[in-house]
Amino acid sequence: MMHLGWFFTTGFGVYGWNQPWSGNVASDIGRPDLFVDAAKSLERAGFDYIMLEDSSVLSDVYRGTFESSVRRGTTVRFDPMPLVPLMADATERIGIIATVATTFYPPFLAARLMSTLDHVTKGRVGINLVTASADGAAQNYGLPKQIEHDLRYEMADEWVDVVSQLWDSWDEDALVLDPQSGVFADHEKIHKIDFEGKYYASRGPLNVPRGPQGRPVICQAGGSPAGRAFGAKHADTIIANVRGLDAMKEYREDISRRLVEYGRKPDDVKVLFLVSPIMADTDEEAIVKRDRMREVQKNNIDGVLAAMSYLSSTDFSQFDIDAPVPDLTKYNGHKSTLEDMAKSGKTLREIIANYPTVESMELVGTAETVAEKMDEAMKFVGGDGFLIASPVTRKVISEISDGLAPALRRRGAIRDGYSRTTFRENLAAF
């Protein structure tokens, strides 16, 4: 069986507000209802988790204004943390992952927050670790510019060490809860960590008891060598965005090798590949729908250039879109994404026409057709599943939860229920 997740690519944002079946736009913005409805639907569909992306910057890199950030609302983000308990309260088993930028969150703050949410959600929270890339985001936190790419991962590695020690600062049996003696916890089973590293320091312990999972599920999405190493060392689930079945198979095998090098087993980490299924009542209708979406993409020159500007902290409006593309590998941003874009064309116009926003493999057709492609792909790749990254509208959610998921279940490709209680246990169930 394969694992399924949904990547809310704009986190707790406003993506889909101008799409068909987007609902009452004014009442959805900044409100939890759409996301809570999605959580209930995806739990019914048997999804392992929902992952909430996040960022903390309105970029004005492109053309030196905020227009590209706010005109269509694509980079507007509400903090996802308050949404987590609301989604958890409406569900019983599905995992909920919130994004944390290790560059900006002090380790103690993150450890305490996520341990608290682990209690609040009864053991169903996860943390998506990112290092962030935009200079504007760094400047919001008092830095002159973003830290160099590989150094960010070096710092993140130590960050995880501190946070993990804080999560372990309460032994599993530290809670006593004995009303007769009046003892809440055994002080001898709660420890300082006295961490003194190159980048971080923390005394500890947490003033929060150990959570139901011990440690929240760790998610990571690095595609660069540094990102892959970081994920193999620390993650429980990895988001992969590589193009084509051969690349997907290579990625899974590479992560398996890295896991062994870190003394872990290949099955310790579930690798989910990003896809955005395009479905309709017939295969022919789905192809027409795809072609229409591609035409819109080709004409979205400003949107793609603005995204590249955000990812690289470089204004791409200054370049001739029909001239040879600048070297995208030199920028200190999302290195793997920029390098992948560079493979899509020799000019910026070709990249705009050819680069899919999110897609490891094309999934176009009826629910049955798409389910068959997904099933065959996982058998070839060797695991572990897919992370849907489609617009968050009620129509799309229904297409996936009430169309695609049942088609996958009829093939025996996904779970028909949750056998365990916590997110970590359900993720590791197969």
C-alpha positions in Angstrom: 0.0 0.0 0.0 1.0 3.6 -0.6 0.9 6.5 1.8 -1.0 9.7 0.9 -0.6 13.3 2.1 -1.8 16.7 1.0 0.6 19.6 0.6 -1.3 22.8 1.2 1.2 24.7 -0.9 0.2 28.1 0.4 -0.3 26.9 4.0 -3.0 28.7 5.8 -3.3 31.1 3.0 -5.8 32.2 0.3 -4.9 29.9 -2.6 -7.9 29.0 -4.7 -9.9 32.1 -3.7 -10.4 33.0 -7.4 -10.9 29.4 -8.6 -14.2 27.7 -9.5 -16.0 26.2 -6.5 -13.9 28.3 -4.1 -16.9 29.0 -1.9 -17.6 32.2 -0.1 -14.3 34.0 -0.6 -14.8 36.7 2.0 -15.8 34.2 4.8 -12.9 31.8 4.0 -10.0 34.3 4.2 -8.3 34.0 7.6 -11.0 31.5 8.7 -10.4 27.8 9.5 -13.6 26.4 7.9 -12.2 25.4 4.5 -9.2 23.7 6.1 -11.2 22.0 8.8 -13.5 20.6 6.1 -10.5 19.5 4.1 -9.1 17.6 7.1 -12.3 15.8 7.7 -12.6 14.8 4.0 -9.0 13.6 3.8 -9.3 11.6 7.0 -12.3 9.9 5.5 -10.2 9.2 2.4 -7.5 7.5 4.6 -4.7 10.1 4.1 -1.7 9.9 6.4 -1.3 13.6 6.8 -1.8 17.2 5.8 1.2 19.4 5.5 0.8 23.2 5.9 3.5 25.2 4.1 4.5 28.6 5.5 6.6 31.6 4.8 7.0 34.9 6.6 7.6 37.5 3.9 5.8 39.6 1.4 8.4 39.7 -1.4 9.0 42.9 -3.3 12.0 41.6 -5.2 10.1 41.3 -8.6 10.1 44.8 -10.1 10.7 46.3 -6.7 7.0 46.3 -5.6 4.7 44.1 -3.6 2.3 43.7 -6.5 3.3 40.2 -7.5 2.9 39.1 -3.9 -0.6 40.5 -3.2 -2.3 41.0 -6.5 -3.5 37.3 -6.6 -2.8 36.6 -2.9 -0.3 33.9 -3.7 2.1 34.7 -0.9 -0.3 35.9 1.7 0.1 33.5 4.7 -1.5 33.3 8.1 0.4 31.5 10.8 -0.5 27.8 10.6 0.1 27.0 14.2 -3.3 28.2 15.5 -5.0 26.1 12.8 -3.4 22.8 13.9 -5.6 22.2 17.0 -8.7 23.3 15.2 -8.1 20.7 12.4 -7.2 18.1 15.0 -10.3 18.7 17.1 -12.5 17.9 14.0 -10.7 14.7 13.2 -9.4 11.6 15.0 -6.5 10.0 13.2 -5.0 12.1 10.4 -1.6 13.7 11.0 -1.2 17.5 10.8 2.2 18.9 10.0 3.0 22.6 10.4 6.1 24.3 9.0 8.9 25.8 11.1 11.9 27.7 9.7 14.9 26.5 11.8 16.7 29.7 10.8 14.1 31.9 12.6 12.6 29.7 15.5 14.7 29.5 18.7 15.1 25.8 19.5 13.4 26.1 23.0 10.4 27.9 21.5 10.0 25.3 18.8 10.4 22.3 21.1 7.9 23.7 23.7 5.4 24.7 21.0 5.4 21.4 19.2 5.4 19.3 22.4 2.4 21.3 23.5 0.6 20.7 20.2 1.5 17.0 20.5 -0.6 17.0 23.7 -3.4 19.1 22.3 -3.7 16.9 19.2 -3.4 13.6 21.2 -0.2 12.7 19.4 -1.1 13.7 15.8 1.2 16.7 15.1 4.2 16.9 12.9 6.8 19.5 12.1 8.0 20.4 8.6 11.6 21.7 8.9 12.7 24.3 6.4 15.7 26.6 6.4 14.0 29.4 4.5 15.6 31.1 1.5 14.4 34.7 0.9 16.5 37.7 2.0 13.3 39.5 2.8 12.3 36.8 5.3 15.7 37.0 7.0 15.4 40.8 7.2 12.0 40.4 9.0 14.0 38.6 11.8 16.8 41.1 12.0 19.3 39.5 9.7 20.9 41.6 6.9 20.3 38.8 4.3 19.7 35.1 4.2 22.4 32.8 5.5 24.3 30.8 2.8 22.5 27.7 1.7 24.8 24.9 3.0 25.5 26.8 6.2 21.7 27.0 6.9 21.6 23.2 6.8 24.7 22.9 9.0 22.9 25.2 11.5 19.7 23.2 11.1 21.4 20.0 11.9 22.5 21.4 15.3 19.1 22.9 15.8 17.5 19.5 15.5 20.0 18.1 18.0 19.0 20.8 20.6 15.3 20.4 20.0 15.5 16.6 20.2 17.4 16.7 23.5 14.7 19.1 24.9 11.9 16.7 23.8 13.8 14.0 25.7 14.4 16.1 28.8 11.4 14.3 30.4 11.8 10.6 30.7 8.9 8.4 29.4 7.9 7.6 33.0 8.5 11.0 34.5 4.8 11.6 35.0 3.6 10.1 38.3 0.1 11.6 38.6 -0.5 10.1 42.0 -3.4 11.8 43.9 -2.6 9.9 47.1 1.0 11.2 47.4 0.2 14.5 45.6 3.2 13.9 43.2 2.6 15.1 39.7 6.0 14.2 38.3 9.3 12.6 39.4 11.9 15.3 39.5 14.7 12.8 39.2 13.4 11.8 35.7 13.5 15.4 34.4 16.9 16.6 33.2 18.7 19.7 32.1 20.4 19.4 28.7 23.0 22.1 29.1 23.6 22.3 25.4 26.5 24.4 24.2 27.0 24.2 20.4 28.5 26.2 17.7 25.3 28.0 16.9 22.8 27.3 19.7 22.7 26.9 23.5 19.9 25.8 25.8 19.8 24.9 29.4 16.5 22.9 29.5 14.5 21.0 30.5 11.2 21.8 28.9 8.5 22.9 31.3 6.1 20.7 29.3 5.7 16.9 29.9 6.8 14.5 27.2 4.2 14.3 24.4 2.2 11.2 23.4 4.6 10.6 20.5 7.7 11.4 22.4 8.8 13.5 19.4 6.5 14.9 16.8 6.8 13.4 13.3 9.6 15.3 11.4 9.0 16.2 7.8 11.6 17.6 5.4 11.7 18.6 1.7 15.3 19.2 0.7 16.3 18.3 -2.8 19.9 19.5 -2.8 22.7 17.1 -1.5 22.7 19.0 1.8 18.9 18.8 2.0 18.9 15.1 1.2 21.5 14.4 3.9 19.5 16.4 6.4 16.3 14.5 5.6 17.9 11.1 5.8 19.5 11.9 9.2 16.4 13.4 10.9 13.1 13.0 9.0 10.3 10.5 9.4 8.8 11.6 6.1 10.4 13.3 3.1 8.7 15.4 0.4 10.3 14.8 -3.0 9.8 16.9 -6.1 11.8 15.2 -8.9 10.7 14.8 -12.5 9.8 11.4 -14.0 9.7 7.8 -12.8 13.5 7.1 -13.2 14.3 10.2 -11.1 11.8 9.2 -8.5 13.3 5.7 -8.3 16.8 7.2 -8.0 15.7 9.6 -5.3 14.1 6.8 -3.2 17.3 4.6 -3.6 19.5 7.6 -2.8 17.6 8.3 0.4 17.7 4.6 1.3 21.5 4.6 1.0 21.8 7.7 3.1 19.6 6.2 5.8 21.8 3.2 6.1 24.9 5.4 6.3 23.2 7.1 9.3 22.4 3.8 11.0 18.8 3.8 10.0 16.6 1.4 8.0 15.3 2.4 4.6 11.7 1.9 5.9 12.3 4.4 8.7 11.4 7.3 6.3 8.4 7.5 4.0 9.2 9.4 0.8 6.1 11.0 -0.8 6.3 12.5 -4.3 4.6 15.7 -5.2 1.8 15.4 -7.8 -1.2 17.5 -8.9 -3.8 15.2 -10.5 -6.0 16.6 -13.2 -9.2 14.6 -13.3 -12.5 14.6 -15.2 -15.4 12.2 -16.0 -13.5 10.9 -19.1 -9.8 10.8 -20.0 -10.5 13.0 -23.0 -12.1 15.7 -20.8 -9.1 15.5 -18.5 -6.7 16.1 -21.3 -8.6 19.1 -22.5 -8.6 20.4 -19.0 -4.8 19.9 -18.8 -4.2 21.7 -22.1 -6.3 24.6 -21.0 -4.2 24.9 -17.8 -1.0 24.7 -19.7 -2.1 27.5 -22.0 -2.8 29.6 -18.9 0.7 28.7 -17.6 2.4 29.8 -20.8 0.7 33.2 -20.5 1.6 33.6 -16.8 4.9 35.2 -17.5 4.8 37.6 -14.6 3.7 34.9 -12.2 6.6 32.6 -13.0 9.2 35.3 -13.1 7.9 36.6 -9.7 8.2 33.1 -8.3 11.8 32.8 -9.6 12.6 36.2 -8.1 11.2 35.1 -4.7 13.2 31.8 -4.8 16.5 33.5 -5.7 16.1 37.0 -4.1 17.0 38.3 -7.6 14.7 40.5 -9.8 14.1 38.4 -12.9 12.3 41.3 -14.6 15.7 42.7 -15.6 16.5 39.8 -17.9 15.5 39.3 -21.6 13.1 36.3 -21.5 14.2 35.2 -25.0 17.9 35.4 -24.2 20.0 32.5 -22.8 18.9 32.0 -19.2 21.1 33.3 -16.4 23.0 30.7 -14.3 20.3 29.7 -11.8 22.7 27.5 -9.8 24.6 30.5 -8.4 21.7 31.9 -6.4 21.4 31.5 -2.6 17.9 30.3 -2.5 15.9 27.1 -3.2 18.8 25.5 -5.0 17.2 22.2 -6.1 14.1 24.1 -7.4 16.1 26.6 -9.3 18.4 23.9 -10.8 15.3 22.0 -11.8 13.9 25.1 -13.5 17.1 25.5 -15.4 16.6 22.1 -17.0 13.2 23.1 -18.4 14.6 25.4 -21.1 17.4 27.5 -22.5 15.5 30.8 -22.1 13.2 32.1 -19.5 10.3 31.9 -22.0 11.0 28.2 -22.5 11.2 27.6 -18.7 7.8 29.4 -18.2 6.2 27.2 -20.9 7.7 23.9 -19.8 8.2 24.0 -16.0 5.3 22.4 -14.1 4.7 24.2 -10.8 4.3 21.0 -8.9 4.6 17.6 -10.6 6.8 14.5 -10.2 4.8 12.7 -12.8 1.8 13.7 -14.9 -1.5 12.3 -13.7 -4.3 13.1 -16.1 -7.6 11.2 -16.6 -10.5 9.7 -14.8 -10.1 8.7 -11.1 -9.6 5.1 -12.2 -6.9 6.1 -14.8 -5.0 8.2 -12.3 -5.3 5.5 -9.6 -3.8 3.0 -12.0 -0.9 5.3 -12.9 -0.2 6.0 -9.2 -0.3 2.3 -8.3 2.1 1.3 -11.2 4.4 4.1 -10.4 4.9 3.1 -6.8 5.5 -0.5 -7.8 8.3 0.7 -10.1 9.8 3.3 -7.8 9.7 1.2 -4.7 7.7 3.5 -2.4 6.3 5.2 -0.5 3.5 7.3 -1.8 2.3 10.7 -3.1 1.7 14.1 -1.7 -1.1 15.9 -3.5 -0.4 19.5 -4.2 -3.6 20.7 -5.9 -5.5 24.0 -5.3 -7.4 23.9 -2.0 -11.0 24.3 -3.2 -14.0 22.3 -2.1 -14.4 20.8 -5.6 -10.8 19.6 -5.8 -10.8 18.2 -2.3 -14.0 16.2 -3.2 -12.4 15.0 -6.5 -9.5 13.5 -4.5 -11.3 12.3 -1.3 -14.5 11.0 -3.0 -13.1 10.1 -6.4 -9.4 9.2 -6.4 -9.2 7.7 -2.9 -12.0 5.2 -3.5 -10.4 4.2 -6.8 -7.1 3.6 -5.1 -8.8 1.6 -2.3 -10.6 -0.6 -4.9 -7.1 -1.5 -6.1 -5.9 -2.3 -2.6 -3.4 0.6 -2.9 -4.3 2.6 0.2 -5.5 1.9 3.7 -9.2 1.4 4.5 -8.8 2.7 8.0 -6.3 3.6 10.7 -5.0 0.8 12.8 -3.1 2.9 15.4 -3.7 6.0 17.5 -0.9 8.4 16.9 0.4 10.0 13.7 3.8 8.3 14.1 2.3 4.9 14.6 0.0 5.2 11.6 2.9 6.4 9.4 5.0 3.4 10.4 2.2 0.9 10.1 3.3 -0.2 6.6 
